[in-house]
Amino acid sequence: MNAGDHGAQAERTGLAWRRTALAATACTLLLLHSAARRGWGTTVVPVAFAGAMVITFLAAGAFRERALRRPGTPKSLNPTLAVTTSALVVATAVALIAVR
């Protein structure tokens, strides 16, 4: 991989994480709207999980892009952050199914 590809890879990865976070933000806002219309209650649980998921997407994307921009072979994504992000996605889905 030459130096030009290295920067493009970091940029593409960062953009992909931002797109994912933006889509998750839109879904979180829709959940928030739905919770407000239903009178809050337990419908706040999926909103809270989705909000936390958006924050972890943004953090993971920032860490990953920064790691790819450094010279040399990039480290893999922090396993704790990867597991946390995955767990929040699953928890949000389970909370959505349970609240319906």
C-alpha positions in Angstrom: 0.0 0.0 0.0 1.5 3.3 -1.0 1.2 6.6 0.9 -1.7 7.9 -1.3 -3.8 4.8 -0.6 -3.1 5.0 3.1 -4.8 8.4 3.5 -7.7 7.5 1.2 -8.4 4.3 3.2 -8.5 6.3 6.5 -10.8 8.9 4.9 -13.2 6.2 3.4 -13.3 4.4 6.8 -14.0 7.6 8.6 -16.8 8.6 6.2 -18.4 5.1 6.5 -18.4 5.4 10.3 -19.9 8.9 10.1 -22.6 7.7 7.6 -23.5 4.9 10.0 -23.6 7.3 13.0 -25.8 9.7 11.0 -28.3 6.9 10.0 -28.3 5.8 13.7 -29.0 9.4 14.7 -32.0 9.6 12.4 -33.4 6.4 13.8 -32.8 7.6 17.3 -34.8 10.8 16.5 -37.6 8.7 15.1 -37.6 6.6 18.2 -37.7 9.8 20.3 -40.6 11.1 18.3 -42.4 7.8 18.8 -41.7 7.8 22.5 -43.1 11.3 22.8 -46.3 10.4 21.0 -46.8 7.3 23.1 -46.4 9.2 26.4 -42.8 8.2 27.3 -43.0 5.4 29.9 -41.0 2.3 28.9 -40.6 3.6 25.3 -37.7 5.7 26.6 -35.5 2.6 27.0 -34.9 2.0 23.3 -34.2 5.7 22.9 -31.6 5.6 25.6 -29.9 2.5 24.1 -30.0 4.1 20.6 -28.5 7.3 21.9 -25.7 5.4 23.5 -25.2 3.5 20.3 -24.8 6.7 18.3 -22.1 7.9 20.7 -20.2 4.7 20.5 -20.4 4.7 16.7 -18.9 8.2 16.7 -16.2 7.2 19.1 -15.3 4.0 17.3 -15.2 5.9 14.0 -12.9 8.6 15.4 -10.5 6.1 17.0 -10.4 4.0 13.8 -9.8 6.9 11.5 -7.1 8.2 13.7 -5.4 4.7 13.9 -5.5 4.4 10.1 -3.9 7.9 9.6 -0.9 7.0 11.6 2.2 5.8 9.7 2.9 2.1 9.7 0.6 -0.8 10.1 -2.6 0.2 11.9 -3.8 -1.6 15.0 -7.1 -3.4 14.9 -10.2 -1.8 16.5 -10.2 -1.9 20.3 -12.0 -5.2 21.1 -13.8 -3.5 24.1 -15.2 -0.8 21.9 -16.2 -3.3 19.2 -18.0 -5.5 21.7 -19.7 -2.4 23.4 -20.9 -1.2 20.0 -22.3 -4.6 19.0 -23.9 -5.1 22.4 -25.7 -1.7 22.2 -27.0 -2.6 18.7 -28.4 -5.8 20.0 -29.8 -4.2 23.2 -31.5 -1.5 21.1 -33.1 -4.2 18.9 -34.2 -6.2 21.9 -35.6 -3.2 23.7 -37.6 -2.2 20.5 -39.1 -5.7 20.3 -39.9 -5.8 24.0 -41.6 -2.3 24.0 -43.8 -3.0 21.0 
